[in-house]
């Protein structure tokens, strides 16, 4: 599969949320269904331990250590359109991905999505480095606050493998 924007099968998202809920009483897997537009993910941003990670595209617009702001041209100025929040990335099997079809959106939304996609592609190396750095910081336990505010990567990897079998 190519690097792109995808929707994630809601049944799979619920499955991962339940895995985290059973382990720690809450889940950092983001809600993917919204009233106006469902949330989508970008990836593959990281391949590790036999699974592929995808990062949610968020409207969060403040720079933090474990996100990358996506800036797009807006009337000849760069404007923050959203961010990729790596502490909320999660593994997804290919059969649970649905490519985002830009043609389903209004013309204004299509233009914005194309700009966001172009910005992500142009930052792919930086995105993949940030994904790996965040993954390692969480898995190695270097930062308790980050680990509490991140998906449980190792547990989700196991859950992803079980889901596909």
C-alpha positions as CSV (number, residue, x, y, z in Angstrom):
1,X,0.0,0.0,0.0
2,X,1.2,3.5,-0.7
3,X,1.8,6.2,1.9
4,X,-1.6,7.9,2.1
5,X,-4.6,9.0,4.2
6,X,-6.8,6.2,5.4
7,X,-9.9,5.6,7.4
8,X,-9.6,2.7,9.9
9,X,-12.4,0.1,10.3
10,X,-14.4,1.2,13.3
11,X,-14.8,-2.4,14.6
12,X,-11.0,-2.7,14.7
13,X,-10.6,0.7,16.5
14,X,-13.1,-0.5,19.1
15,X,-11.2,-3.7,19.5
16,X,-8.0,-1.8,20.2
17,X,-9.8,0.6,22.7
18,X,-11.0,-2.5,24.6
19,X,-7.5,-3.9,24.8
20,X,-6.2,-0.7,26.4
21,X,-9.2,-0.3,28.6
22,X,-8.7,-3.8,30.0
23,X,-5.0,-3.2,30.7
24,X,-5.1,0.3,32.3
25,X,-8.7,1.5,32.6
26,X,-8.6,4.0,29.8
27,X,-7.6,4.2,26.1
28,X,-5.5,6.6,24.1
29,X,-6.8,5.3,20.8
30,X,-8.5,8.3,19.3
31,X,-12.2,8.5,18.4
32,X,-12.3,8.1,14.7
33,X,-16.0,8.9,14.0
34,X,-17.2,12.5,14.1
35,X,-20.3,14.3,13.1
36,X,-19.0,16.1,10.0
37,X,-15.8,14.2,9.0
38,X,-14.4,11.0,10.3
39,X,-10.8,11.2,11.5
40,X,-8.2,9.6,9.2
41,X,-4.7,8.4,9.7
42,X,-1.5,8.8,7.7
43,X,0.9,6.1,7.0
44,X,2.8,3.8,7.1
45,X,4.9,5.9,9.4
46,X,6.7,3.1,11.2
47,X,7.1,-0.7,10.6
48,X,8.2,-2.6,13.6
49,X,7.8,-6.1,15.1
50,X,5.8,-7.2,12.0
51,X,3.2,-4.5,12.1
52,X,2.6,-1.1,10.4
53,X,1.8,2.0,12.4
54,X,-0.4,4.8,11.2
55,X,-0.7,8.2,12.9
56,X,-3.9,10.1,13.3
57,X,-4.3,13.5,11.6
58,X,-5.5,15.9,14.3
59,X,-6.7,19.5,14.3
60,X,-4.5,20.1,17.4
61,X,-2.4,23.1,16.4
62,X,0.3,23.5,19.2
63,X,3.8,22.2,18.7
64,X,4.9,19.5,21.2
65,X,7.8,17.2,21.3
66,X,5.9,14.2,20.0
67,X,3.9,15.8,17.1
68,X,4.6,17.5,13.8
69,X,2.5,20.5,12.7
70,X,1.2,20.3,9.2
71,X,1.4,23.7,7.6
72,X,-0.2,24.5,4.3
73,X,-0.2,27.5,2.0
74,X,-3.1,29.8,2.8
75,X,-3.2,33.1,0.8
76,X,0.6,33.0,0.4
77,X,1.2,32.4,4.1
78,X,1.8,29.1,5.9
79,X,-1.0,28.2,8.2
80,X,-1.2,25.2,10.6
81,X,-3.9,22.9,9.2
82,X,-3.4,20.3,11.9
83,X,-0.8,17.9,13.3
84,X,0.4,14.3,13.4
85,X,0.4,13.2,17.0
86,X,2.8,10.3,17.3
87,X,1.9,9.3,20.9
88,X,-1.5,8.3,19.5
89,X,-0.2,6.3,16.5
90,X,-1.3,2.7,16.4
91,X,-0.8,-0.5,14.4
92,X,-3.4,-1.3,11.7
93,X,-3.6,-4.4,9.5
94,X,-3.9,-3.6,5.8
95,X,-7.4,-5.2,5.6
96,X,-8.7,-2.6,8.1
97,X,-7.7,0.4,6.0
98,X,-10.0,2.3,3.7
99,X,-8.3,4.9,1.4
100,X,-9.7,8.4,1.8
101,X,-11.4,9.3,-1.5
102,X,-10.9,13.0,-1.9
103,X,-13.6,13.2,-4.6
104,X,-16.3,12.6,-1.9
105,X,-15.6,16.1,-0.4
106,X,-16.6,19.6,-1.2
107,X,-14.2,21.5,-3.5
108,X,-12.8,23.5,-0.6
109,X,-12.2,20.4,1.5
110,X,-10.5,18.6,-1.4
111,X,-8.1,21.5,-1.9
112,X,-7.2,21.5,1.8
113,X,-6.8,17.7,1.8
114,X,-4.5,17.8,-1.2
115,X,-2.4,20.5,0.5
116,X,-2.2,18.5,3.7
117,X,-1.3,15.4,1.8
118,X,1.5,17.2,-0.1
119,X,2.8,18.7,3.2
120,X,2.9,15.2,4.7
121,X,4.7,13.7,1.7
122,X,7.3,16.4,1.7
123,X,8.0,15.7,5.4
124,X,8.0,11.9,5.1
125,X,11.5,11.4,6.4
126,X,11.0,13.8,9.3
127,X,7.6,12.0,10.1
128,X,9.2,8.6,10.1
129,X,12.1,9.7,12.3
130,X,9.6,11.3,14.8
131,X,7.5,8.1,14.8
132,X,10.5,6.0,15.7
133,X,11.7,8.4,18.3
134,X,8.3,8.6,20.0
135,X,7.9,4.8,19.8
136,X,11.3,4.3,21.4
137,X,10.7,6.8,24.2
138,X,7.4,5.2,25.1
139,X,8.6,1.5,24.8
140,X,11.8,2.2,26.7
141,X,10.0,4.0,29.5
142,X,12.1,7.1,29.3
143,X,9.2,9.4,30.1
144,X,6.4,8.3,32.5
145,X,4.2,11.2,31.5
146,X,4.6,10.5,27.8
147,X,3.9,6.8,28.4
148,X,0.7,7.6,30.3
149,X,-0.5,9.9,27.5
150,X,0.4,7.4,24.7
151,X,-1.0,4.3,23.2
152,X,0.3,1.1,24.7
153,X,2.4,0.2,21.6
154,X,3.7,-3.2,22.5
155,X,0.3,-4.4,23.7
156,X,-1.4,-3.0,20.6
157,X,1.1,-4.8,18.4
158,X,0.1,-8.1,20.0
159,X,-3.5,-7.3,19.7
160,X,-3.1,-6.3,16.0
161,X,-1.4,-9.7,15.3
162,X,-4.2,-11.6,17.1
163,X,-6.8,-9.7,15.2
164,X,-5.4,-10.7,11.8
165,X,-5.2,-14.4,12.8
